[in-house]
């Protein structure tokens, strides 16, 4: 993995009024439809970094994540939009944003209707613990059913620590106790078995190439780091250390599952 496709938004289709980020469905110059996450939304560009890194790592691990693309957003697209809030959001997000392939006709995952098998559930729990994704709970599952298959979406809340971190911190070695709230935890009975398999799929050099894809415009002048290259190195160090220490978060997930059975 050395690049992502870049498309240019050609038409704003409709807002998806879910959560605080106000994503939207847009049409692009490749005639595809994408769920666009705006750089100018309330969570800021770090949510886009989480979407990029966590989403692509999920795809690298073989999990069902829709294709992720960079979306070039022309600011003048706001001229045809009557909603002032959306006009402002488009205007504040001109340039490079991120989009996920739109899955038309998909339905929100309902754990009372469908339960993935133990291996898939365990792989998803492992992945969410790896990227510290706080947003896969019963209240907000962030999973869709499309063509009778489970899909993972919305990873902007992963890597939550990046909103207040500094060079040399130890988040990579934390067990991630919030895994206890994961909607699939009860079904994840093969966490020890999938640990080695998931880790083997995540080549650290491929992750390093992925980190290099973070656009400069998404990296603010963070006072905890001495420049943008130091921020990229911190992301890479986090993943490298966390991958080598996966037993820490795997055992936490196993203990949480045992306590809640």
C-alpha positions as CSV (number, residue, x, y, z in Angstrom):
1,X,0.0,0.0,0.0
2,X,1.7,3.2,-1.1
3,X,-1.2,5.4,-2.3
4,X,-4.9,6.0,-2.2
5,X,-7.0,7.0,-5.1
6,X,-7.9,10.7,-5.2
7,X,-11.2,11.9,-6.7
8,X,-12.7,15.3,-7.0
9,X,-16.2,16.0,-5.7
10,X,-18.4,17.2,-8.5
11,X,-21.8,17.3,-6.8
12,X,-23.1,17.6,-3.2
13,X,-25.9,15.1,-3.0
14,X,-27.3,15.1,0.5
15,X,-26.2,15.5,4.2
16,X,-26.1,12.5,6.5
17,X,-27.2,14.2,9.7
18,X,-25.6,11.7,12.1
19,X,-23.2,12.7,14.9
20,X,-21.3,16.0,15.1
21,X,-19.3,15.7,11.9
22,X,-22.2,16.2,9.5
23,X,-20.8,13.9,6.7
24,X,-22.4,14.0,3.3
25,X,-22.9,11.9,0.2
26,X,-21.1,13.4,-2.7
27,X,-20.7,12.4,-6.3
28,X,-17.2,12.5,-7.7
29,X,-15.6,12.9,-11.1
30,X,-15.3,9.1,-11.4
31,X,-19.1,8.9,-11.3
32,X,-18.9,7.2,-7.9
33,X,-20.8,8.1,-4.7
34,X,-18.8,8.6,-1.5
35,X,-19.6,9.4,2.2
36,X,-17.4,12.5,2.6
37,X,-15.9,13.4,6.0
38,X,-15.1,17.1,6.1
39,X,-11.8,18.5,7.3
40,X,-13.6,21.6,8.5
41,X,-16.0,19.7,10.7
42,X,-16.1,20.1,14.5
43,X,-13.7,17.2,15.2
44,X,-11.1,18.7,12.9
45,X,-8.5,17.1,10.7
46,X,-7.4,14.6,13.4
47,X,-10.7,12.7,12.9
48,X,-9.7,12.4,9.2
49,X,-6.3,11.0,10.2
50,X,-8.0,8.4,12.4
51,X,-10.4,7.6,9.5
52,X,-7.4,7.1,7.2
53,X,-5.1,5.2,9.4
54,X,-7.6,3.0,11.3
55,X,-9.7,2.3,8.2
56,X,-6.8,1.4,6.0
57,X,-5.2,-0.8,8.7
58,X,-8.6,-2.6,9.0
59,X,-8.5,-3.2,5.3
60,X,-4.9,-4.4,5.5
61,X,-6.0,-6.8,8.2
62,X,-8.6,-8.3,5.9
63,X,-11.6,-6.8,7.6
64,X,-14.6,-5.5,5.5
65,X,-14.0,-1.7,5.4
66,X,-15.3,0.2,2.3
67,X,-12.7,1.6,0.0
68,X,-11.2,4.9,1.3
69,X,-10.3,7.7,-1.0
70,X,-8.9,11.2,-0.8
71,X,-11.6,13.7,-2.0
72,X,-10.6,17.0,-3.4
73,X,-13.4,19.4,-2.5
74,X,-13.8,22.6,-4.6
75,X,-15.0,25.4,-2.2
76,X,-17.3,26.7,-4.9
77,X,-19.4,23.6,-4.6
78,X,-21.1,25.5,-1.8
79,X,-22.8,27.9,-4.2
80,X,-25.5,25.5,-5.1
81,X,-26.3,24.5,-1.5
82,X,-29.1,26.5,0.2
83,X,-28.3,25.4,3.7
84,X,-26.1,28.0,5.4
85,X,-24.5,25.5,7.8
86,X,-23.5,23.2,4.9
87,X,-22.3,26.2,2.9
88,X,-20.0,27.1,5.8
89,X,-18.8,23.5,6.2
90,X,-17.9,23.2,2.5
91,X,-16.2,26.5,2.5
92,X,-14.1,25.5,5.6
93,X,-13.1,22.2,4.0
94,X,-11.8,23.2,0.6
95,X,-8.9,21.0,-0.5
96,X,-8.2,17.5,0.5
97,X,-10.8,15.5,2.6
98,X,-11.5,11.8,3.0
99,X,-14.4,9.7,1.7
100,X,-15.6,6.1,2.0
101,X,-17.3,4.2,-0.8
102,X,-21.1,4.7,-0.4
103,X,-23.0,1.4,0.2
104,X,-26.5,2.1,-1.2
105,X,-29.3,0.3,0.5
106,X,-27.2,-0.8,3.5
107,X,-28.8,-1.2,6.9
108,X,-27.4,-0.5,10.4
109,X,-26.1,-3.6,12.0
110,X,-28.5,-5.0,14.6
111,X,-26.9,-7.5,17.0
112,X,-30.3,-8.9,17.8
113,X,-30.8,-9.9,14.2
114,X,-27.3,-10.9,13.0
115,X,-24.3,-12.2,14.9
116,X,-21.0,-12.7,13.1
117,X,-19.1,-15.9,13.7
118,X,-16.6,-16.0,16.6
119,X,-13.6,-15.6,14.3
120,X,-14.9,-12.4,12.6
121,X,-16.2,-11.0,15.9
122,X,-12.8,-11.7,17.6
123,X,-10.9,-10.1,14.7
124,X,-13.0,-7.0,14.9
125,X,-12.6,-6.7,18.6
126,X,-8.8,-7.2,18.2
127,X,-8.7,-4.5,15.6
128,X,-10.7,-2.0,17.6
129,X,-8.5,-2.6,20.6
130,X,-5.4,-2.2,18.5
131,X,-6.5,1.2,17.1
132,X,-8.2,2.3,20.4
133,X,-11.6,2.7,18.7
134,X,-14.0,4.0,21.4
135,X,-17.0,4.0,19.0
136,X,-18.3,0.4,18.4
137,X,-20.8,0.1,21.2
138,X,-24.4,-1.0,21.4
139,X,-25.4,2.7,21.3
140,X,-23.4,3.4,18.2
141,X,-22.4,0.2,16.4
142,X,-20.7,1.9,13.3
143,X,-21.4,-1.3,11.3
144,X,-23.6,-1.8,8.3
145,X,-25.2,-4.9,6.6
146,X,-24.8,-4.7,2.9
147,X,-25.4,-7.6,0.5
148,X,-25.7,-9.9,3.6
149,X,-22.2,-8.9,4.7
150,X,-21.0,-7.0,7.7
151,X,-19.1,-3.8,7.0
152,X,-17.1,-1.5,9.3
153,X,-17.5,2.2,9.0
154,X,-16.7,5.5,10.8
155,X,-13.3,5.2,12.5
156,X,-12.9,8.9,13.2
157,X,-13.1,8.3,16.9
158,X,-10.2,5.8,16.9
159,X,-6.7,6.9,18.1
160,X,-8.5,9.2,20.6
161,X,-5.3,10.0,22.4
162,X,-4.0,12.0,19.5
163,X,-6.1,14.9,20.5
164,X,-3.9,15.5,23.6
165,X,-0.6,13.6,23.2
166,X,3.0,14.4,23.1
167,X,6.2,12.8,21.7
168,X,7.3,9.8,23.7
169,X,4.0,9.1,25.5
170,X,3.0,5.5,26.3
171,X,-0.4,5.1,24.8
172,X,0.8,2.2,22.7
173,X,1.3,0.1,25.9
174,X,-2.2,0.8,27.4
175,X,-4.6,-2.1,27.6
176,X,-7.6,-0.1,26.3
177,X,-10.1,-0.8,29.1
178,X,-13.0,0.7,27.0
179,X,-13.1,-2.6,25.1
180,X,-15.5,-3.8,27.7
181,X,-18.3,-1.8,25.9
182,X,-17.7,-3.3,22.5
183,X,-20.9,-4.5,20.9
184,X,-19.3,-7.8,19.7
185,X,-17.3,-8.6,22.8
186,X,-19.6,-11.5,23.9
187,X,-19.2,-13.1,20.5
188,X,-15.4,-12.8,20.5
189,X,-14.5,-16.1,21.9
190,X,-11.3,-16.6,19.8
191,X,-9.2,-13.6,20.8
192,X,-6.1,-15.6,21.6
193,X,-6.4,-17.6,18.4
194,X,-6.7,-14.6,16.1
195,X,-4.0,-12.5,17.8
196,X,-1.1,-14.0,15.9
197,X,-3.0,-14.1,12.6
198,X,-4.1,-10.5,12.8
199,X,-0.6,-9.3,13.8
200,X,0.9,-11.3,10.9
201,X,-1.3,-9.5,8.4
202,X,-0.1,-6.0,9.6
203,X,3.2,-5.5,8.0
204,X,4.8,-2.6,9.8
205,X,6.6,-1.2,6.7
206,X,3.2,-1.0,5.0
207,X,1.8,0.8,7.9
208,X,4.8,3.2,7.8
209,X,3.9,3.9,4.1
210,X,0.3,4.5,5.2
211,X,1.4,7.1,7.8
212,X,3.4,8.9,5.1
213,X,0.2,9.5,3.3
214,X,-1.2,11.8,5.9
215,X,-1.4,15.2,4.1
216,X,0.6,18.1,5.6
217,X,-2.6,20.1,5.8
218,X,-4.1,17.7,8.3
219,X,-1.1,18.0,10.7
220,X,-1.5,21.2,12.7
221,X,1.4,22.7,14.7
222,X,1.1,20.4,17.7
223,X,3.0,21.8,20.6
224,X,4.0,18.3,21.7
225,X,6.1,17.7,18.6
226,X,8.9,19.4,16.7
227,X,7.2,19.5,13.3
228,X,5.1,17.4,11.0
229,X,7.7,14.7,10.5
230,X,7.9,14.1,14.2
231,X,4.1,13.7,14.3
232,X,4.2,11.1,11.6
233,X,7.0,9.3,13.4
234,X,4.9,9.3,16.5
235,X,2.0,7.5,14.7
236,X,4.4,5.0,13.3
237,X,6.0,4.4,16.7
238,X,2.6,3.9,18.2
239,X,1.6,1.2,15.8
240,X,5.0,-0.5,15.8
241,X,5.0,-0.7,19.6
242,X,1.4,-1.7,19.9
243,X,1.8,-4.5,17.4
244,X,4.8,-5.9,19.3
245,X,2.8,-5.7,22.6
246,X,-0.6,-7.0,21.4
247,X,-0.8,-9.3,24.4
248,X,-1.5,-6.3,26.6
249,X,-4.8,-5.3,24.9
250,X,-5.7,-8.9,24.0
251,X,-5.6,-10.0,27.6
252,X,-7.6,-6.9,28.6
253,X,-10.3,-7.9,26.1
254,X,-10.3,-11.5,27.3
255,X,-10.7,-10.4,30.9
256,X,-13.5,-8.0,30.0
257,X,-15.3,-10.7,28.1
258,X,-15.1,-13.1,30.9
259,X,-16.4,-10.5,33.4
260,X,-19.4,-9.8,31.3
261,X,-20.5,-13.3,30.2
